[in-house]
Amino acid sequence: MQVLAIYSESGGVTKTSTAVSLAVVAARKGRRVTLIDLDPRSATTKWARVEPEQDHLHVGAILAHDDCEGYAEELGIVVPGWSENLRVVPAARNVSNREAEYSDGAEFRLKTSLVGLESDLVIIDCPNRQGGPLIKGALTAADSIIYASKLSGDGVDGVIGARQTVTQFKKNLARIGAPSSPDELGIIAAAITDNLVAQPVVERVAAEDLGETGLLLTPMVPKRTIVEQVRLTGEWYGDYPSGQKVLDAYIQLSERVIR
């Protein structure tokens, strides 16, 4: 089972779009996928329109208990309009309460919850945090990581900050002789102007900056208004002709980052 975290330290840089897109693409190819919304803003949860049977049955239940084996399996909710192979573990605003959680072993709870999970792929939609308990939990659970970005100043800053956090996390693991993980699989840049004539200068500069990391993946994902529109309606943009170019890009990217 691959556990893939989608991370940036900036908000509004297509992190959720990337997490959801890779999850749906994999699920529609027949993979069993669990998408974990770790962000208190609940962007993935709102898009998928999943609601737990009881108010407390969300990812916060995992983060609040040391004895949480099997919780991810129990809390996952099928998103039938997207794929019967896809389940979402929802978030809620009070997940932010866990950011004050520094008890011993708290960073292992998310990883522990994956024990017994019947999935081929887990994707974690991380919050845009500069480290802290939520991010530490995500990095402990993940074996691989994708940085999400727009071609903007915030997008570049979010990747730089996230990479610094991951580097420090790996250094801390090395100090105690633990395996160095997660692996950096690359940067997915999305919501890009695909008309080179009309492309803003800031996008070109940002593409150069991200390219210098050696991690920028291709193709970059074009901007289409349908993506933002369906996030308000709970639909999947790939079911619309106007979303086809976005879907095609994510299909190609999935072949590079999903085992």
TAFENGI-V608555 format. One record per helix or strand of 3 or more residues. SS is the DSSP state (a for helix, b for strand). FROM is the first residue (numbers start at 1). LEN is the number of residues. If there is no record, write none. Layout:
[[SS:FROM:LEN] [SS:FROM:LEN]]
//
This chain:
[[b:2:6] [a:15:14] [b:33:5] [a:43:6] [a:59:5] [a:71:5] [b:77:3] [b:83:7] [a:93:8] [a:106:8] [b:121:5] [a:133:9] [b:144:6] [a:153:23] [b:183:7] [a:201:11] [a:225:9] [a:237:3] [a:241:17]]
//
